[in-house]
Amino acid sequence: MGICCSCISCNSAAGPDPATAPATDPATVPAATPAPDPDPATVPAATPAPELALDPFPDPDIVPTSPGNLTEGDVSSMANNVSGNSWFSIATTNVTTWMSQAKGTIRGKFVPEEVEFSAFQDKIMSELRVFTFKELKEATFNFRSDMLLGKGGFGSVYKGLLYQKLPIEGIRKLRIAVKKLDSNSKQGLRQWQTEVGFLARVSHPNIVKLLGYCQAEGDKELLIVYEFMEKGSLNYHLFGKRSDRILPWETRVKIATGMAQALSYLHTMERPVIFRDFKTSNILLNESYIPKLSDFGLAKWGPNDGSQCVPGNVLGTRGYVGPEYKTGGTLYVKSDVYSFGVVLVEMLTGLRAIDKNRSPEKQNLREWTLPILSDRTKLRHIMDPRLRGKYATKQAPEVAMLALRCLNPVPMFRPSMKEVADTLEGLNLHTSHQNEDI
């Protein structure tokens, strides 16, 4: 499955310098439905074959300088980055939907995505709103350059404005994000169909909503329409320079909880979904800082029986990929749990998963912090200094220990996302009670 870009934001600000730590803000969207979380019983032995390289794809934070130059900690600015007027750079692609889920999941052995999607394509497409190309041209002011949120490998994302006629309220303005696929993309129609088909199956409050699509001029114009996320990405808030965007501790715990619930939802669908690219730039925030998972460009159906699923290529963002997948190409549902653990550490420390600007021994955040996460005394030395010590001193070690469990090199020993979500929800309830007492 290819990757495209999809962003959502409302405010503009000077774009941070990607060479330093700040983040340009991405946006996008997607997710899915529940059944037992497949828990792999065994882990394959590492093969003597050379380590598989991560296939390059557009990412606002970590972009390989060339297909053959994917070394650990490779950090560079994104090619085709938008001028800097937007705090949205582009992650990869895809979005979600609030629509009803297509029933009739194919059971049993693993079935290629293109086969499964083709079986339900007509039903899925009939349930979504079909926009005309004219509507989206007008909404984006003819895809004007100052409406551009970002670019990716399969197209560009624009912000737009729709006018809706309502019986009582009259005319209402609706802000949207529009992804316009590049007509020269080799993936073309197939990638577009796969993305829309996948996203139309999921429905969760912590997954960005797919509003509809446009297919015009003999498949030459392929567009996808998403809800607009006012606060941009978690990536921007954690790594941006502007102090007014620093997230307080309570908000970080709530964001982590919402994302854990979204992944748990995907993992417990009747046919599990492996997100495969969980990172801060794929976590979008609405006006109330409610997090929503975005970008299903690398999502993959998992097996029903809990066995391993081995895709043809290793895809993902360096620093977030579990060792079982990175070195052996073996993908588990719990590979997402590892990525979640990396994001938890980023939220604790305010530091990127990979940063070549740090000293060599600290460039890989996981390797550097692993011995510290279980030590309450040392933990305070790596907590995000921008919090200025304003965090729950009893909660932080619990979150750190949870991250440590998620980062276990053996998938079967990692907690399920359901367990992670329940643990974080417990912390949220405890925080609420404390606030009530105050």
Secondary structure, DSSP 8 states (H G I E B T S, - for coil): ---------S-------TTSS-------------S-----S------SS-----B----SS---SSTT---TT-----TT---SS-S---------B-S--------SS---HHHHHHHHHHHHHHTSEE--HHHHHHHTTTT-GGGEEEEETTEEEEEEEEEEEETTTEEEEEEEEEEEE-TT-SSHHHHHHHHHHHHTT---TTB--EEEEEEETTTTEEEEEEE--TT-BHHHHHH-S-GGG---HHHHHHHHHHHHHHHHHHHTSSS-EE-----GGGEEE-TT--EEE---TT-EE--SSS--B--SS-BS-TTTS-HHHHTT--B-TTHHHHHHHHHHHHHHH---SB-TTS-GGGSBHHHHHTTTTT-HHHHTTTS-GGGTT-S-TTHHHHHHHHHHHHT-SSGGGS--HHHHHHHHHHHHHHHHHHHHH-
